[in-house]
Amino acid sequence: MSDRIQFQNKTTYPVLCDIRGVKDSDKAGRDYLAQFGSVLTKAVAILGNPQVSETMGDFYLRINKPTIPTLFFTDEEQALAFLKSYL
């Protein structure tokens, strides 16, 4: 995360988080993403496949309750349209 923060140079951005290749996650990782992974982000679109990723994404949104606008998508165009409103 520190590389991203340094690269962003204190500027906030909307973020597309592509988890289509992720098969599993642990609680520590989800907590970290919800608390610190959204630093300097305006909004997050989580892009996943409808099978495994959708279940993980829904669970993350319901349990971890990210502090910035965060939605799960299975369609990349819809995810990007959501993020565009935060530019």
Contact map, one row per residue, 1 for C-alpha under 8 A:
111110000000000000000000000000000000100000000000000000000000000000000000000000000000000
111111000000000000000000000000000000000000000000000000000000000000000000000000000000000
111111100000000000000000000000000000000000000000000000000000000000000000000000000000000
111111110000000000000000000000000000000000000000000000000000000000000000000000000000000
111111111100000000000000000000000000001100000000000000000000000000000000000000000000000
011111111100000000000000000000000000000000000000000000000000000000000000000000000000000
001111111000000000000000000000000000000000000000000000000000000000000000000000000000000
000111111111000000000000000000000000000100000000000000000000000000000000000000000000000
000011111110000000000000000000000000000000000000000000000000000000000000000000000000000
000011011111000000000000000000000000000100000000000000000000000000000000000000000000000
000000011111100000000000000000000000000100000000000000000000000000000000000000000000000
000000010111110000000000000000000000000111000000000000000000000000000000000000000000000
000000000011111000000000000000000000000111100000000000000000000000000000000000000000011
000000000001111100000000000000000000000011111000000000000000000000000000000000000011011
000000000000111110000000000000000000000011111000000000000000000000000000000000000010000
000000000000011111000000000000000000000000011110000000000000000000000000000000110010000
000000000000001111100000000000000000000000011110000000000000000000000000000000000000000
000000000000000111111000000000000000000000000111000000000000000000000000000000000000000
000000000000000011111100000000000000000000000111100010000000000000000000000000000000000
000000000000000001111100000000000000000000000011100010000000000000000000000000000000000
000000000000000001111110000000000000000000000001000000000000000000000000000000000000000
000000000000000000111111100000000000000000000000000010000000000000000000000000000000000
000000000000000000001111100000000000000000000000000110000000000000000000000000000000000
000000000000000000000111110000000000000000000000000000010000000000000000000000000000000
000000000000000000000111111011000000000000000000000000010000000000000000000000000000000
000000000000000000000001111111000000000000000000000000000000000000000000000000000000000
000000000000000000000000111111100000000000000000000000000000000000000000000000000000000
000000000000000000000000011111110000000000000000000000000000000000000000000000000000000
000000000000000000000000111111111000000000000000000000000000000000000000000000000000000
000000000000000000000000111111111100000000000000000000000001000100000000000000000000000
000000000000000000000000001111111110000000000000000000000000000100000000000000000000000
000000000000000000000000000111111111100000000000000000000000000000000000000000000000000
000000000000000000000000000011111111110000000000000000000000000000000000000000000000000
000000000000000000000000000001111111110000000000000000000000000111100000000000000000000
000000000000000000000000000000111111111000000000000000000000000001100000000000000000000
000000000000000000000000000000011111111000000000000000000000000000000000000000000000000
100000000000000000000000000000011111111000000000000000000000000000000000000000000000000
000000000000000000000000000000001111111110010000000000000000000001110000000000000000000
000010000000000000000000000000000011111110000000000000000000000000000000000000000000000
000010010111100000000000000000000000011111000000000000000000000000000000000000000000000
000000000001111000000000000000000000011111110000000000000000000000010000000000000000000
000000000001111000000000000000000000000111110000000000000000000000011000000000000000010
000000000000111000000000000000000000000011111000000000000000000000011100000000000010010
000000000000011110000000000000000000010011111100000000000000000000011110000000000010000
000000000000011110000000000000000000000000111110000000000000000000000111100000110110000
000000000000000111100000000000000000000000011111000000001000000000000111100000100000000
000000000000000111110000000000000000000000001111100000000000000000000001111100100000000
000000000000000001111000000000000000000000000111110011001000000000000001110000000000000
000000000000000000110000000000000000000000000011111111000000000000000000010000000000000
000000000000000000000000000000000000000000000001111111100000000000000000010000000000000
000000000000000000000000000000000000000000000000111111100000000000000000000000000000000
000000000000000000000010000000000000000000000000111111110000000000000000000000000000000
000000000000000000110110000000000000000000000001111111111000000000000000000000000000000
000000000000000000000000000000000000000000000001111111111100000000000001110000000000000
000000000000000000000000000000000000000000000000011111111110000000000000000000000000000
000000000000000000000001100000000000000000000000000111111111000000000000000000000000000
000000000000000000000000000000000000000000000101000011111111100000000001000000000000000
000000000000000000000000000000000000000000000000000001111111110000000001000000000000000
000000000000000000000000000000000000000000000000000000111111111100000000000000000000000
000000000000000000000000000001000000000000000000000000011111111110000000000000000000000
000000000000000000000000000000000000000000000000000000001111111111000110000000000000000
000000000000000000000000000000000000000000000000000000000111111110000000000000000000000
000000000000000000000000000000000000000000000000000000000011111110000000000000000000000
000000000000000000000000000001100100000000000000000000000011111111000000000000000000000
000000000000000000000000000000000100000000000000000000000001111111100000000000000000000
000000000000000000000000000000000110010000000000000000000000100111111100000000000000000
000000000000000000000000000000000110010000000000000000000000000011111000000000000000000
000000000000000000000000000000000000010011110000000000000000000001111100000000000000000
000000000000000000000000000000000000000001110000000000000000000001111110000000000000000
000000000000000000000000000000000000000000111100000000000000100001011111000000000000000
000000000000000000000000000000000000000000011100000000000000100000001111100000000000000
000000000000000000000000000000000000000000001111000001001100000000000111110000100000000
000000000000000000000000000000000000000000001111000001000000000000000011111101100000000
000000000000000000000000000000000000000000000011110001000000000000000001111100100000000
000000000000000000000000000000000000000000000010000000000000000000000000111111100000000
000000000000000000000000000000000000000000000010000000000000000000000000111111110000000
000000000000000000000000000000000000000000000000000000000000000000000000001111111000000
000000000000000000000000000000000000000000000000000000000000000000000000101111111100000
000000000000000100000000000000000000000000001110000000000000000000000001111111111110000
000000000000000100000000000000000000000000001000000000000000000000000000000111111111000
000000000000000000000000000000000000000000000000000000000000000000000000000011111111100
000000000000000000000000000000000000000000001000000000000000000000000000000001111111110
000000000000011100000000000000000000000000111000000000000000000000000000000000111111111
000000000000010000000000000000000000000000000000000000000000000000000000000000011111111
000000000000000000000000000000000000000000000000000000000000000000000000000000001111111
000000000000110000000000000000000000000001100000000000000000000000000000000000000111111
000000000000110000000000000000000000000000000000000000000000000000000000000000000011111
